[in-house]
Amino acid sequence: MRLVITLLILFALLVIAFAFGSQNNGIITLNYFIARADISVASAVSLFTFIGFLLGIFTTVLWRILSRMKKRSK
């Protein structure tokens, strides 16, 4: 049940992020260390939402692996 609620909240946040991005069709400039890119706000919101999602998944998986390793070492 907890998983279903978490997925619903995640889905709602993604819908809000994409709705926000679709309403802002302006062009922004992203400056990287060695490059520059002109993309729309919708693309930037999508990109950074996806990156944040991947970082969250990576952190959760890493935390679970470390906690399981600590339990096994006891």
Secondary structure, 3 states (H helix, E strand, C coil): CHHHHHHHHHHHHHHHHHHHHHHCCCEEEEECCCCEEEEEHHHHHHHHHHHHHHHHHHHHHHHHHHHHHHHHHC
